[in-house]
Amino acid sequence: MSQPLDVKVPLLEFSDVHAHYGPVEALRAVNVHIHEGEIVSLIGANGAGKTTLLSSIFGAPRASSGRILHRGEDISQAPTNRISRRGIALVPEGRQIYQEMTVEENMMMGTTPIGMDHFAEDRAAMFELFPRLKERRNQMAGTMSGGEQQMLAIARAMMARPELILFDEPSLGLAPLVVKRVFEVLSEIAAMGKTIFLVEQNANHALRLSQRAYVMVNGKIHLSGESAALLDNEDVRKAYLGLH
């Protein structure tokens, strides 16, 4: 008699998730899964519900039905701080760094879920990844350029030693050369063994970086598949890549 196949539990899974802002349904029967070591992207137009999907992991908004699972455990109703301590970090849209703190103080804030035991070691690793941050370690974060602030937001998230990093529109508002560097950094972070869930309006960059992708329309998953296949999908090319 043959042995049953070993089915690997996803690192993160949305199972038939619905979520609301008051009476407005923002997520509709969302099914998404991300396995350890993957880069998975979520693309879609502005207002499609992409940021809401990421925010629902941390309970803002809470899933009104369905389940959000981390390593098979339902975290749909778990407190936000407990979710952070599970090894999930968010690089938020618009960076949301602490403007009145120095670069180094922002990095200290990133250690909140795990404490300061590894601060010196991890700070050195981030300064190697982002030499500009080392140069500006004592500078007020709010006085830096948008690209530098994005690098700081990434470094701050990495200071929590997450296994899964959620990136919400990391290229937003940045110059093309800086966008190119941001995506290089994401590739380097993946090479460190991190799992990445990337929400991004720049579909071309996102699909070229990720292995798999989902397309969201009006709070619902419209398409999913291998990123390379979606790059060649005529509907995706017309709607999100500006190609015909």
BAFI-3210 file (N, C-alpha, C; in Angstrom, 3 decimals, decimal comma, padded with zeros to 6 digits):
// residues 244
n [1|2|3|4|5|6|7|8|9|10|11|12|13|14|15|16|17|18|19|20|21|22|23|24|25|26|27|28|29|30|31|32|33|34|35|36|37|38|39|40|41|42|43|44|45|46|47|48|49|50|51|52|53|54|55|56|57|58|59|60|61|62|63|64|65|66|67|68|69|70|71|72|73|74|75|76|77|78|79|80|81|82|83|84|85|86|87|88|89|90|91|92|93|94|95|96|97|98|99|100|101|102|103|104|105|106|107|108|109|110|111|112|113|114|115|116|117|118|119|120|121|122|123|124|125|126|127|128|129|130|131|132|133|134|135|136|137|138|139|140|141|142|143|144|145|146|147|148|149|150|151|152|153|154|155|156|157|158|159|160|161|162|163|164|165|166|167|168|169|170|171|172|173|174|175|176|177|178|179|180|181|182|183|184|185|186|187|188|189|190|191|192|193|194|195|196|197|198|199|200|201|202|203|204|205|206|207|208|209|210|211|212|213|214|215|216|217|218|219|220|221|222|223|224|225|226|227|228|229|230|231|232|233|234|235|236|237|238|239|240|241|242|243|244]
n.u [000,858|000,593|002,365|000,923|001,100|003,458|002,242|003,090|002,767|001,652|003,620|002,286|-001,183|-004,206|-007,469|-010,377|-010,979|-012,801|-013,215|-014,098|-014,603|-016,388|-019,592|-018,644|-017,432|-014,214|-012,413|-012,926|-013,667|-010,946|-008,258|-005,080|-001,755|001,489|004,607|007,396|010,429|009,716|009,230|006,496|004,228|001,725|-000,359|-002,164|-004,659|-004,671|-006,464|-007,515|-007,482|-005,159|-003,359|-005,090|-005,306|-002,716|-002,752|-004,752|-003,564|-002,397|-004,611|-006,062|-008,067|-009,821|-010,280|-013,490|-014,697|-013,612|-010,137|-006,882|-003,808|-000,822|001,848|-000,002|-001,519|-004,303|-004,358|-006,113|-007,504|-005,600|-003,642|-001,955|000,743|001,511|001,494|003,607|005,700|005,788|007,444|006,841|007,095|006,426|006,994|005,857|003,506|004,506|006,546|006,724|008,572|010,171|010,228|011,412|013,421|016,773|018,582|019,749|018,233|015,727|016,263|016,662|014,034|012,956|013,642|011,768|009,896|011,613|013,579|016,806|019,037|020,482|021,233|023,652|024,991|023,085|022,679|025,188|025,058|022,979|024,101|026,061|024,540|023,235|025,111|024,840|023,162|024,803|026,601|024,883|023,969|023,546|021,895|018,848|016,022|013,946|015,086|016,287|016,561|013,849|014,457|016,508|015,081|013,350|015,126|015,854|013,404|013,201|015,485|014,804|012,618|013,962|015,482|014,006|014,425|012,762|010,986|009,265|008,636|006,635|006,069|004,873|004,107|006,910|008,264|006,993|006,721|009,424|012,497|013,436|016,068|016,471|014,353|015,182|017,381|016,072|014,651|016,774|017,768|015,645|015,897|018,385|017,741|015,956|017,784|019,047|017,492|014,996|011,410|009,247|006,487|005,121|003,526|002,663|002,436|003,936|003,934|005,566|008,215|007,600|006,627|008,841|010,596|009,393|008,396|005,821|002,516|-000,302|-003,260|-005,208|-008,523|-010,921|-011,028|-010,932|-009,338|-008,324|-006,741|-004,158|-000,906|002,168|004,729|006,109|004,361|002,187|003,345|003,300|000,640|-002,064|-004,176|-003,126|-000,852|-002,001|-003,536|-001,849|000,824|001,004|001,262|000,591]
n.v [-001,193|002,199|005,000|007,900|011,109|013,552|016,358|019,653|022,078|025,373|028,348|030,741|031,272|032,211|031,424|031,362|034,053|036,778|040,286|043,372|046,933|048,577|048,609|047,950|045,539|044,541|042,490|039,521|036,309|035,352|033,376|032,456|031,249|030,826|029,419|028,391|030,041|031,043|033,699|035,571|037,436|040,016|041,599|044,381|046,897|050,262|050,477|047,959|046,244|045,227|046,238|046,054|043,293|042,582|044,057|042,776|040,538|041,410|042,148|044,459|045,397|042,946|039,569|038,851|036,509|033,183|032,032|033,009|031,608|030,731|028,742|026,672|027,302|029,043|032,465|034,505|035,971|036,729|038,785|041,752|042,178|039,628|038,340|039,610|038,606|036,046|035,958|037,461|040,233|043,602|045,788|048,802|050,502|053,623|053,814|054,871|055,469|056,503|059,744|061,688|060,393|059,054|057,254|054,958|054,721|054,178|051,640|050,294|050,300|048,387|046,020|045,419|043,146|041,042|041,800|043,164|041,537|040,664|042,936|044,425|042,669|042,308|044,921|045,456|043,702|044,866|047,346|046,538|045,605|047,941|050,378|053,177|053,736|053,255|055,363|057,389|056,985|058,473|060,450|062,338|060,552|061,588|063,503|062,340|061,103|059,816|057,257|056,451|056,400|054,312|052,163|052,194|051,529|048,891|047,791|048,185|046,423|044,012|043,827|042,526|039,903|038,343|035,518|035,698|038,298|041,021|043,110|046,224|047,922|048,748|050,236|052,603|055,954|056,336|057,072|055,733|054,492|054,066|052,373|050,129|049,382|048,800|046,468|044,799|044,553|043,180|040,727|039,971|039,717|037,585|035,635|035,290|033,511|034,310|034,470|036,035|038,146|040,092|043,049|045,033|047,709|048,058|046,005|044,735|044,662|043,224|040,729|039,772|039,347|037,529|034,064|033,024|034,425|036,505|038,045|040,720|041,912|044,214|043,336|040,602|037,537|037,362|036,178|033,668|032,171|030,847|033,279|033,882|032,921|034,617|037,004|036,657|036,584|037,792|039,457|040,375|041,690|043,791|045,125|045,664|045,907|047,644|046,838|045,655]
n.w [000,000|-000,883|000,548|002,100|000,534|001,621|002,751|002,729|005,210|004,674|005,273|005,659|005,394|003,866|004,305|002,775|003,505|004,703|005,152|006,723|006,556|008,636|007,226|004,741|002,569|002,391|001,838|000,052|000,302|000,243|-000,779|-000,229|-000,277|001,164|000,993|003,013|002,335|-000,132|-002,558|-002,906|-004,776|-004,707|-006,793|-008,220|-008,931|-007,547|-004,531|-004,659|-002,524|-001,521|000,482|002,635|002,872|003,813|006,212|007,608|008,641|010,942|012,298|011,595|009,384|011,450|010,405|009,336|008,734|007,879|007,909|009,016|008,813|010,469|010,035|010,188|012,391|013,631|013,477|013,372|015,292|017,056|019,322|018,153|018,995|019,687|017,258|015,952|017,474|016,585|014,467|012,213|010,177|009,151|006,476|006,102|003,873|002,599|004,386|007,121|009,190|012,282|012,470|014,129|015,413|015,499|012,916|014,080|016,415|015,337|014,350|016,733|017,679|016,055|017,271|019,151|019,275|020,009|021,800|022,931|022,735|020,488|019,228|018,545|016,819|014,769|013,928|012,793|010,612|009,147|008,588|006,875|004,756|004,096|003,556|003,548|005,678|007,831|007,586|008,273|010,794|013,139|012,330|012,100|011,183|009,655|008,063|005,932|002,505|000,426|-000,583|001,175|003,541|002,964|002,892|005,583|006,762|005,904|007,132|009,813|010,083|009,672|011,964|013,844|013,431|011,620|010,157|008,101|005,916|005,225|002,590|001,788|-000,927|-001,609|-003,574|-003,897|-004,849|-005,341|-007,093|-010,340|-010,350|-007,648|-007,074|-008,498|-006,908|-004,507|-005,192|-005,741|-003,163|-001,944|-003,214|-002,191|000,502|000,409|-000,310|002,074|003,336|004,061|003,941|001,652|001,245|-001,067|-001,705|-004,369|-006,682|-008,905|-011,205|-013,066|-011,971|-009,628|-010,538|-011,867|-009,826|-008,046|-007,373|-007,491|-007,946|-007,133|-008,378|-007,494|-007,475|-006,648|-003,912|-004,109|-005,065|-008,312|-010,277|-010,264|-010,074|-011,521|-011,562|-013,942|-015,869|-015,501|-016,279|-018,982|-019,506|-021,285|-020,349|-017,908|-018,837|-020,289|-018,328|-016,143|-016,861|-018,881|-021,497|-024,792]
ca.u [000,000|001,454|002,331|000,315|002,042|003,767|001,741|003,773|001,888|002,170|004,072|001,156|-002,312|-005,531|-008,455|-011,731|-011,017|-013,598|-012,952|-014,937|-014,458|-017,788|-020,462|-018,019|-016,635|-012,936|-011,834|-014,024|-013,325|-009,552|-007,447|-003,680|-000,821|002,905|005,447|008,685|011,473|009,185|008,843|005,157|003,773|000,299|-000,470|-003,534|-004,801|-004,847|-007,799|-007,980|-007,558|-003,867|-002,893|-006,034|-004,940|-001,568|-003,145|-005,622|-002,701|-002,176|-005,890|-006,593|-009,194|-009,905|-011,064|-014,851|-014,912|-012,439|-009,016|-005,511|-003,035|000,636|002,311|-001,152|-002,242|-005,184|-003,948|-007,070|-007,946|-004,475|-003,193|-000,924|002,104|001,804|001,782|004,978|006,639|005,816|008,419|006,252|007,382|005,831|007,572|004,566|003,393|004,872|007,718|006,287|009,676|010,045|010,914|012,153|014,457|017,905|018,597|020,036|017,085|014,695|016,646|016,380|012,593|012,668|013,912|010,715|009,329|012,581|014,547|018,048|020,161|021,263|021,216|024,949|025,246|022,147|022,976|026,353|024,599|022,197|025,017|026,745|023,561|022,904|026,224|024,397|022,604|025,933|027,089|023,883|023,410|023,152|021,080|017,404|015,522|013,065|015,847|016,895|015,792|012,843|015,119|017,202|014,048|012,851|016,148|015,737|012,191|013,532|016,427|014,050|011,871|014,921|016,032|013,173|014,767|011,553|011,107|008,385|008,585|005,577|006,454|003,707|004,460|008,234|008,796|006,094|007,268|010,877|013,068|013,695|017,320|016,275|013,468|016,043|018,160|015,145|014,367|018,009|017,819|014,671|016,506|019,443|017,086|015,466|018,955|019,378|016,581|013,725|010,242|008,772|005,175|005,313|002,413|003,366|001,744|004,850|003,747|006,699|009,262|007,125|006,529|010,184|011,284|008,719|008,161|004,377|001,846|-001,765|-003,807|-006,403|-009,468|-012,078|-011,013|-011,021|-008,270|-008,845|-005,859|-002,964|-000,094|003,601|004,931|006,509|003,156|001,382|004,012|002,919|-000,821|-002,465|-004,967|-002,206|000,001|-002,783|-004,067|-000,870|002,163|000,946|001,689|-000,541]
ca.v [000,000|003,377|005,950|009,179|012,178|014,479|017,677|020,660|023,141|026,695|029,242|031,654|030,895|032,829|030,427|031,916|035,212|037,988|041,345|044,552|048,234|048,891|047,787|047,729|044,320|044,879|041,237|038,617|034,897|035,327|032,177|032,703|030,501|031,139|028,407|028,845|030,228|031,608|035,103|035,589|038,814|040,318|042,807|044,840|048,349|050,995|050,275|046,582|045,519|044,598|046,652|045,484|041,889|042,556|044,584|041,817|039,603|042,018|042,432|045,795|044,882|041,515|038,733|038,669|035,068|032,537|031,888|033,329|030,580|030,775|027,369|025,836|027,769|030,177|033,701|035,525|036,810|036,895|040,174|042,177|041,974|038,198|038,003|040,071|037,709|034,776|036,056|038,123|041,673|044,392|047,048|049,374|051,488|054,961|053,643|055,069|055,488|057,506|060,893|062,464|059,543|058,809|055,981|053,880|054,578|053,466|050,230|049,770|050,063|047,151|044,853|045,318|041,797|040,021|042,317|043,762|040,614|040,502|044,234|044,791|041,758|042,556|046,270|045,322|043,063|045,842|048,366|045,941|045,576|049,334|051,224|054,559|053,855|053,345|056,739|058,328|056,329|059,463|061,476|062,209|059,781|062,407|064,401|061,556|060,984|058,757|055,969|056,114|056,058|052,966|051,227|052,155|050,762|047,477|047,410|048,125|045,157|042,908|043,771|041,611|038,544|037,637|034,478|036,150|039,756|041,548|044,393|046,909|048,953|049,297|051,128|053,760|057,297|056,357|057,235|054,425|053,874|053,624|051,200|049,012|048,967|048,180|045,094|044,048|044,265|042,119|039,480|039,639|039,276|036,227|034,752|035,048|032,490|034,902|034,336|037,382|038,375|041,422|043,779|045,991|048,175|047,888|044,579|044,202|044,335|042,205|039,423|039,310|038,954|036,456|032,781|032,911|035,704|036,608|039,307|041,049|042,871|044,482|042,551|039,165|037,033|037,233|035,235|033,266|031,222|031,138|034,674|033,926|032,725|035,835|038,010|036,404|036,583|038,987|040,341|040,997|042,613|044,982|045,839|046,027|046,129|048,668|046,242|045,165]
ca.w [000,000|-000,989|001,654|001,723|000,222|002,707|002,364|003,523|005,705|004,295|006,333|005,858|004,544|004,005|003,921|002,618|004,410|004,454|006,128|006,502|007,207|008,868|006,372|003,438|002,490|001,769|001,356|-000,273|000,083|-000,212|-000,542|-000,598|000,560|000,970|001,615|003,523|001,333|-001,380|-002,760|-003,522|-004,943|-004,847|-007,601|-008,448|-009,008|-006,300|-003,991|-004,901|-001,256|-001,252|001,807|003,604|003,071|004,720|007,524|008,297|009,364|012,256|012,934|011,317|010,155|011,742|009,486|009,840|008,604|007,323|008,832|008,642|009,500|010,448|010,308|010,478|013,579|013,337|014,168|012,949|016,413|017,977|019,510|017,206|019,511|019,660|015,859|015,703|018,157|015,857|013,392|011,044|010,218|008,073|005,994|005,708|002,797|003,058|005,249|008,520|010,148|013,349|011,880|015,128|015,995|014,623|012,201|015,016|017,322|014,574|014,309|018,074|017,764|015,346|018,125|020,172|019,496|020,451|022,772|022,430|022,894|019,253|018,556|017,958|015,697|013,673|013,420|011,910|009,374|008,394|008,082|005,731|003,672|003,768|004,027|003,754|007,033|008,759|007,485|008,809|011,978|014,155|011,675|012,262|010,048|008,836|007,184|004,856|001,261|000,424|-000,759|002,417|004,517|002,634|003,369|007,040|007,093|005,710|008,189|011,082|010,093|009,771|013,315|014,637|013,004|011,159|009,125|007,026|005,837|004,374|002,010|001,237|-001,904|-001,294|-004,609|-004,021|-004,748|-005,447|-008,425|-010,961|-009,903|-006,261|-007,172|-008,911|-005,739|-003,545|-005,609|-005,518|-001,728|-001,665|-003,666|-001,231|001,734|000,142|-000,309|003,478|003,839|004,479|003,073|001,329|000,637|-001,629|-002,301|-005,215|-007,876|-010,038|-011,481|-013,822|-011,000|-008,684|-011,199|-012,223|-008,594|-007,308|-008,040|-007,713|-007,753|-007,128|-008,872|-006,712|-008,056|-005,785|-002,677|-004,395|-005,927|-009,675|-010,971|-009,521|-010,812|-011,599|-011,976|-015,350|-016,678|-015,407|-017,112|-020,376|-019,604|-022,038|-019,492|-016,947|-019,583|-020,637|-017,162|-015,111|-017,390|-019,921|-022,756|-025,617]
c.u [000,891|001,271|001,656|001,390|002,221|003,369|002,340|002,794|002,461|002,658|002,959|000,052|-003,542|-006,535|-009,858|-011,941|-011,895|-013,224|-013,738|-014,350|-015,881|-018,660|-019,823|-017,154|-015,357|-012,217|-012,951|-013,486|-011,899|-008,875|-006,054|-002,821|000,616|003,713|006,785|009,709|011,011|009,229|007,532|004,714|002,257|000,201|-001,942|-003,562|-004,888|-006,288|-008,340|-008,131|-006,244|-003,346|-003,802|-005,689|-003,753|-001,979|-003,986|-004,803|-002,494|-003,476|-006,466|-006,926|-009,053|-010,656|-012,450|-015,323|-013,727|-011,303|-007,711|-004,621|-001,536|001,147|001,166|-001,974|-003,033|-004,759|-004,934|-007,453|-006,815|-004,111|-002,017|000,483|002,495|002,140|003,200|005,997|006,711|006,817|007,853|006,487|006,809|006,697|006,399|004,645|003,738|005,958|007,418|007,431|009,401|010,907|011,835|013,208|015,605|017,733|018,776|018,879|015,919|014,995|016,420|014,898|012,201|012,870|012,797|010,169|010,300|013,556|015,879|019,246|021,068|021,457|022,527|025,250|024,365|022,329|024,154|025,950|023,813|023,076|025,835|025,821|023,256|024,009|025,817|023,822|023,716|026,490|026,173|023,276|022,924|022,296|019,598|016,805|014,672|013,778|016,479|015,998|014,791|013,456|015,836|016,210|013,476|013,849|016,086|014,509|012,435|014,453|015,713|013,270|012,804|015,482|015,226|013,449|013,546|011,886|010,299|008,329|007,530|006,012|005,238|004,162|005,847|008,792|008,033|006,843|008,769|011,314|013,442|014,987|017,212|015,375|014,287|016,839|017,278|014,886|015,613|018,126|016,839|015,219|017,594|018,844|016,533|016,614|019,444|018,462|015,250|012,632|009,638|007,380|005,148|004,030|003,009|002,528|002,616|004,898|004,933|007,824|008,836|007,120|007,899|010,957|010,713|008,628|006,689|003,731|000,327|-002,146|-005,114|-007,221|-010,652|-012,159|-011,057|-009,834|-008,858|-008,060|-004,741|-002,183|001,370|003,784|005,286|005,296|002,280|002,009|003,604|001,404|-001,294|-003,257|-004,085|-001,340|-000,741|-003,127|-002,967|000,533|002,184|001,390|000,481|-000,033]
c.v [001,239|004,292|007,239|010,215|013,089|015,887|018,717|021,761|024,492|027,476|030,224|031,265|031,711|031,814|031,038|033,136|036,325|039,007|042,587|045,787|048,739|048,005|047,403|046,468|044,609|043,662|040,231|037,230|034,730|034,017|032,416|031,808|030,828|030,086|029,006|028,916|030,824|033,137|035,066|037,036|038,878|041,635|043,151|046,346|048,965|050,825|048,866|045,782|044,897|044,944|046,100|044,032|041,778|042,986|043,597|040,768|040,089|042,497|043,797|045,929|043,392|040,796|038,537|037,228|034,488|032,527|032,367|032,415|030,844|029,431|026,477|026,268|029,024|031,390|034,837|036,484|037,066|038,373|040,499|041,888|040,497|037,742|038,426|039,124|036,337|034,809|036,598|039,616|042,348|045,603|047,812|050,315|052,866|054,971|053,776|054,903|056,547|058,707|061,615|061,635|059,396|057,468|054,824|053,656|053,881|051,978|049,565|049,442|048,758|045,903|044,597|043,900|040,804|040,500|042,675|042,804|040,545|041,832|044,542|043,949|042,089|043,955|046,209|044,704|044,050|046,966|047,833|045,908|046,983|050,266|052,676|054,760|053,950|054,764|057,702|057,845|057,307|060,590|061,237|061,594|060,622|063,330|063,654|061,533|059,841|057,375|055,517|055,715|054,670|051,914|051,092|051,351|049,262|046,990|047,275|046,818|043,970|042,762|042,853|040,147|037,752|036,499|034,864|037,672|040,150|042,932|045,016|048,091|049,562|050,255|052,447|055,079|057,402|056,492|055,861|053,748|053,338|052,389|049,964|048,489|048,282|046,724|044,210|043,631|043,151|040,761|039,026|039,126|037,861|035,225|034,458|033,990|033,028|034,604|035,719|037,321|039,841|041,951|044,937|046,371|048,050|046,407|043,967|043,772|043,171|040,814|038,885|038,843|037,668|035,170|032,592|034,258|035,534|037,989|039,561|042,118|042,999|043,533|041,053|038,751|036,691|036,194|034,825|032,284|031,548|032,554|034,789|033,777|033,978|036,971|037,883|036,421|037,891|039,962|041,079|042,036|043,907|045,809|046,399|046,312|047,185|048,165|045,680|044,174]
c.w [000,000|000,209|001,199|001,448|001,432|002,270|003,301|003,920|005,273|005,513|006,688|004,892|004,901|003,473|003,958|003,515|003,861|005,522|005,728|007,169|007,420|007,984|005,041|003,483|001,702|001,216|001,175|-000,608|-000,453|000,189|-001,116|000,276|000,165|001,713|002,038|002,387|000,021|-001,362|-003,530|-003,622|-005,103|-005,594|-007,799|-008,464|-007,615|-005,817|-004,158|-003,620|-000,828|000,152|002,896|003,903|004,023|006,126|008,308|009,064|010,788|012,907|012,684|009,826|010,479|010,623|010,094|009,662|007,853|008,335|008,201|009,484|009,358|010,925|010,789|011,676|013,244|014,161|013,901|014,066|017,423|018,124|018,584|017,715|019,503|018,239|015,502|016,313|017,481|014,690|012,098|011,187|008,982|007,766|005,379|004,516|003,355|004,119|006,739|009,519|011,210|012,963|012,863|015,852|014,996|013,902|013,183|015,989|016,623|014,532|015,661|018,219|017,071|016,186|019,138|020,350|020,126|021,513|022,114|022,442|021,671|018,528|017,842|016,714|014,499|013,091|012,447|010,574|008,511|007,839|006,901|004,518|003,169|004,281|004,298|005,159|008,074|008,767|008,234|010,125|013,036|013,582|011,964|010,998|009,107|007,880|006,007|003,624|001,362|000,282|000,495|003,502|004,244|003,093|004,889|007,464|006,941|006,819|009,531|011,181|010,293|011,178|014,232|014,295|012,513|010,217|007,895|007,062|004,813|003,887|001,343|000,393|-001,648|-002,336|-004,703|-003,842|-004,901|-006,908|-009,006|-010,501|-008,475|-006,237|-007,545|-007,721|-004,701|-003,919|-005,546|-004,055|-001,365|-002,081|-002,697|000,082|001,567|000,191|001,107|004,106|004,317|003,450|002,873|000,699|000,230|-002,249|-003,093|-006,428|-009,118|-010,402|-012,210|-012,880|-010,106|-009,319|-011,596|-010,994|-008,000|-008,118|-008,404|-007,427|-007,767|-007,670|-008,135|-007,426|-007,104|-004,588|-002,871|-005,278|-007,296|-010,473|-010,023|-010,370|-010,722|-012,147|-013,453|-016,265|-016,657|-016,198|-018,568|-020,585|-020,236|-021,170|-018,496|-017,653|-019,919|-019,400|-016,262|-015,625|-018,500|-021,288|-023,496|-026,657]
res [m|s|q|p|l|d|v|k|v|p|l|l|e|f|s|d|v|h|a|h|y|g|p|v|e|a|l|r|a|v|n|v|h|i|h|e|g|e|i|v|s|l|i|g|a|n|g|a|g|k|t|t|l|l|s|s|i|f|g|a|p|r|a|s|s|g|r|i|l|h|r|g|e|d|i|s|q|a|p|t|n|r|i|s|r|r|g|i|a|l|v|p|e|g|r|q|i|y|q|e|m|t|v|e|e|n|m|m|m|g|t|t|p|i|g|m|d|h|f|a|e|d|r|a|a|m|f|e|l|f|p|r|l|k|e|r|r|n|q|m|a|g|t|m|s|g|g|e|q|q|m|l|a|i|a|r|a|m|m|a|r|p|e|l|i|l|f|d|e|p|s|l|g|l|a|p|l|v|v|k|r|v|f|e|v|l|s|e|i|a|a|m|g|k|t|i|f|l|v|e|q|n|a|n|h|a|l|r|l|s|q|r|a|y|v|m|v|n|g|k|i|h|l|s|g|e|s|a|a|l|l|d|n|e|d|v|r|k|a|y|l|g|l|h]
***
